[in-house]
C-alpha cells in the first residue's frame, strides 16, 4: 500500500509499505476513506519532537472495515467507521469513567496517512456510522477522530456552561473546533484569540462573538476588559506553549476553569500562581472515543460542520505539500484522500 | 492590649500594643474570645518566609463585637462572630461566585493573636452565631475561621462525592479537617496519609477508613494498591511542598481531582505530566467565609467536632510555647485564650 513516512524533520514521503494484517483477534483492518495532517504532526515535521528514525505518521482517519479479527463483534466488514487516535478497550475503569485515552490497554494508532490501517481493540475503538455517509459529511466525520473531539474535551474540561463566557486560545483546527464546542455547550459569549483573517472568519462563522488579536499581557488585559474586569468563566488552551498556558490561566476568573489540550512542550505551571488564581485546570489527550456517538449524531443532523477547518484537500501522494502548507500557515488543515 | 509579635524566626513575644480603632465606617472591632496558631504561621516562625521586621501575627479568631463603624448593619455589638482570615465585601463578582478570598476588595487580617482585632468590611467578613455558644463549641467554631473551612474547600475543590474514594495528604489540622469534610461530603473510603500515631487516631475518629504511612513512590503505590490499581477519585493536598503535590497528583485516577490548600512553597507543576494524568487541579486560599453559615450549623448540630484538632490550650501570654510545641510536632494545633 501507499503510506506516508517521515524520514527527518521536513522530509515527508509517500512510499510502498506492506499492507497491514490482523495481528490480534481483536484487531480490524480499515481501508482509509480520508485522513489528514494534525497540528501535532508538525511538532515532528518542525523537529521540535525528535525524529530518530524514519517512521509512518498520521493518527486521524475514517474508513471502511476491510477485515476483522475473530473476536471482533462490534463492527463488521463494509461498515463506515471512525475511531480515536488511541485504541481503547472501552471497558476498563478509566474508559468507564469516560477517559478512554487513559485506557489501561491504550495503544497509540500511528501510520494513518496511508491506504490501510490496523486498528487494535476494534470493538472499543471504532464506532460505525448509522449509514454510509454522504460525501459532504466526510470531512466533518474525519474531524471527530481528533480535532473536533479535542475541541469538545477542551470545552468540557473548561466546564463551559449555558450562558457562560468562554475564551479560546489558539486558532488552529482544534481551537476552531473548540469554538463550535463552546457554542454547542451553550456559551453566550465566545472570545476567539486570533491574528489570522481566514481563521477569524471561520471562528465567527462557528459562533465566536468577539475576536482578540492581542497576545501576552495585552491579550489578557483585553479579555479582562471584555469581561468587566472579571475574567472568563472558561478558557480553552489549544496550543501547548508556556505563553499560551499563561495567557489561559490569567484570562480566567477566580473559580473559572482552563481546559488544556495543546500537548505541553516545556510548560511549567507555577504552583503559587495557580494557587492564588483559584483557577481549575484539567487537560490531556482528549477522550474522543467517548464523544463519538454524540458528535456523529450532531454531524448527521447538520448541527455542526467542523469539516470546514479543512481548507486544503490533496491526494495522498501530495502529502508533503499538505505538511508544507500547514507549516507555512497557508492552510489551517489538510485533508488527504488516498 | 496584649498582642503577639514575631520579631524574627523563632522569636515570638507578647507585647503591649495600642488597642485597634475603627478606621473605616465598614470596620468592626472584636474582643477575641479564642485564637490559635496556624501551620502557615510556622512558615514565618521557621524562617521559610522572610520576616523583614517585627510584625503582629495570627489570622484565626472568634470573638464578641465590641464596636462597629457607622456603615455596618450586618453585625452588632455583643454578638459572637466568626470571620475569615481575608476580609471580603461578599458582594463583588468573585464573592458572588463563592470565591470570597479572591474578593476584589480583600484584605488579609493579621494580628489576631491578640486581645482585640479590627475587622475590615465587617458586613461581608463576619458571621454571627445564632446564639452565644456554649464553651464546648468554642474550639470547633474557631476552626471555622480557617482550618475547617480550608479542609472543606480542599474536599470541595477535589470534588468529593457520595460513594467516592478520597486521599488526604497531610495530617496537620487542615488535613484532619479535610477528613471531616470528605466524610460529610459522602466519601465512602477516606485514606489518610500519616506517620504520627496521635494524628492517625484522630483521622480515624474523624472518619478515615485507611491509614497510609508510606511516602513518595511507596505511598503512591500503596494508594494504587488500595484502589485496585486505579487511583483515588479525589485527593486533598494539605501541605504545600513539591513532594506533597507530586504525591497528590500521582495518587489520583485519570479524571479525578486534586484540591490543593497547602500554600505552595517552590512548587512547580510539570505541564506534560499534568496533561497525561487527566487529573483536574484547583487550589487556593479557601473561601471559608462562603462556608461559615453551613459549617456553623454543623457545629451547633453536633455533626462535626473539628475542635478536637486542638491538643494544646494555653493563655495568650504563653503563645511562644504554643509555637514551639507545634514546631516540634508536640502539638497538632495550639488554641490561645486571651
HADDOCK unambig.tbl for C-alpha pairs under 7 A between the chains (distance, minus, plus):
assign (segid A and resid 94 and name CA) (segid B and resid 254 and name CA) 6.54 0.50 0.50
assign (segid A and resid 99 and name CA) (segid B and resid 254 and name CA) 6.70 0.50 0.50
assign (segid A and resid 99 and name CA) (segid B and resid 255 and name CA) 6.49 0.50 0.50
assign (segid A and resid 102 and name CA) (segid B and resid 254 and name CA) 6.65 0.50 0.50
assign (segid A and resid 254 and name CA) (segid B and resid 94 and name CA) 6.52 0.50 0.50
assign (segid A and resid 254 and name CA) (segid B and resid 99 and name CA) 6.68 0.50 0.50
assign (segid A and resid 254 and name CA) (segid B and resid 102 and name CA) 6.64 0.50 0.50
assign (segid A and resid 255 and name CA) (segid B and resid 99 and name CA) 6.48 0.50 0.50
assign (segid A and resid 264 and name CA) (segid B and resid 271 and name CA) 5.77 0.50 0.50
assign (segid A and resid 264 and name CA) (segid B and resid 272 and name CA) 5.20 0.50 0.50
assign (segid A and resid 267 and name CA) (segid B and resid 270 and name CA) 6.51 0.50 0.50
assign (segid A and resid 267 and name CA) (segid B and resid 271 and name CA) 4.92 0.50 0.50
assign (segid A and resid 267 and name CA) (segid B and resid 272 and name CA) 6.94 0.50 0.50
assign (segid A and resid 268 and name CA) (segid B and resid 268 and name CA) 6.29 0.50 0.50
assign (segid A and resid 268 and name CA) (segid B and resid 269 and name CA) 5.72 0.50 0.50
assign (segid A and resid 268 and name CA) (segid B and resid 270 and name CA) 4.84 0.50 0.50
assign (segid A and resid 268 and name CA) (segid B and resid 271 and name CA) 5.24 0.50 0.50
assign (segid A and resid 269 and name CA) (segid B and resid 268 and name CA) 5.71 0.50 0.50
assign (segid A and resid 269 and name CA) (segid B and resid 269 and name CA) 4.94 0.50 0.50
assign (segid A and resid 269 and name CA) (segid B and resid 270 and name CA) 6.35 0.50 0.50
assign (segid A and resid 269 and name CA) (segid B and resid 271 and name CA) 6.30 0.50 0.50
assign (segid A and resid 270 and name CA) (segid B and resid 267 and name CA) 6.51 0.50 0.50
assign (segid A and resid 270 and name CA) (segid B and resid 268 and name CA) 4.85 0.50 0.50
assign (segid A and resid 270 and name CA) (segid B and resid 269 and name CA) 6.36 0.50 0.50
assign (segid A and resid 271 and name CA) (segid B and resid 264 and name CA) 5.77 0.50 0.50
assign (segid A and resid 271 and name CA) (segid B and resid 267 and name CA) 4.89 0.50 0.50
assign (segid A and resid 271 and name CA) (segid B and resid 268 and name CA) 5.24 0.50 0.50
assign (segid A and resid 271 and name CA) (segid B and resid 269 and name CA) 6.29 0.50 0.50
assign (segid A and resid 272 and name CA) (segid B and resid 264 and name CA) 5.20 0.50 0.50
assign (segid A and resid 272 and name CA) (segid B and resid 267 and name CA) 6.94 0.50 0.50
assign (segid A and resid 275 and name CA) (segid B and resid 283 and name CA) 4.90 0.50 0.50
assign (segid A and resid 275 and name CA) (segid B and resid 284 and name CA) 4.16 0.50 0.50
assign (segid A and resid 276 and name CA) (segid B and resid 284 and name CA) 5.12 0.50 0.50
assign (segid A and resid 276 and name CA) (segid B and resid 285 and name CA) 6.72 0.50 0.50
assign (segid A and resid 277 and name CA) (segid B and resid 284 and name CA) 6.91 0.50 0.50
assign (segid A and resid 278 and name CA) (segid B and resid 282 and name CA) 6.50 0.50 0.50
assign (segid A and resid 278 and name CA) (segid B and resid 283 and name CA) 5.77 0.50 0.50
assign (segid A and resid 278 and name CA) (segid B and resid 284 and name CA) 5.17 0.50 0.50
assign (segid A and resid 279 and name CA) (segid B and resid 282 and name CA) 6.03 0.50 0.50
assign (segid A and resid 280 and name CA) (segid B and resid 280 and name CA) 6.94 0.50 0.50
assign (segid A and resid 280 and name CA) (segid B and resid 281 and name CA) 5.52 0.50 0.50
assign (segid A and resid 280 and name CA) (segid B and resid 282 and name CA) 4.32 0.50 0.50
assign (segid A and resid 281 and name CA) (segid B and resid 280 and name CA) 5.52 0.50 0.50
assign (segid A and resid 281 and name CA) (segid B and resid 281 and name CA) 5.16 0.50 0.50
assign (segid A and resid 281 and name CA) (segid B and resid 282 and name CA) 6.41 0.50 0.50
assign (segid A and resid 282 and name CA) (segid B and resid 278 and name CA) 6.49 0.50 0.50
assign (segid A and resid 282 and name CA) (segid B and resid 279 and name CA) 6.03 0.50 0.50
assign (segid A and resid 282 and name CA) (segid B and resid 280 and name CA) 4.32 0.50 0.50
assign (segid A and resid 282 and name CA) (segid B and resid 281 and name CA) 6.42 0.50 0.50
assign (segid A and resid 283 and name CA) (segid B and resid 275 and name CA) 4.89 0.50 0.50
assign (segid A and resid 283 and name CA) (segid B and resid 278 and name CA) 5.77 0.50 0.50
assign (segid A and resid 284 and name CA) (segid B and resid 275 and name CA) 4.17 0.50 0.50
assign (segid A and resid 284 and name CA) (segid B and resid 276 and name CA) 5.12 0.50 0.50
assign (segid A and resid 284 and name CA) (segid B and resid 277 and name CA) 6.92 0.50 0.50
assign (segid A and resid 284 and name CA) (segid B and resid 278 and name CA) 5.16 0.50 0.50
assign (segid A and resid 285 and name CA) (segid B and resid 276 and name CA) 6.73 0.50 0.50
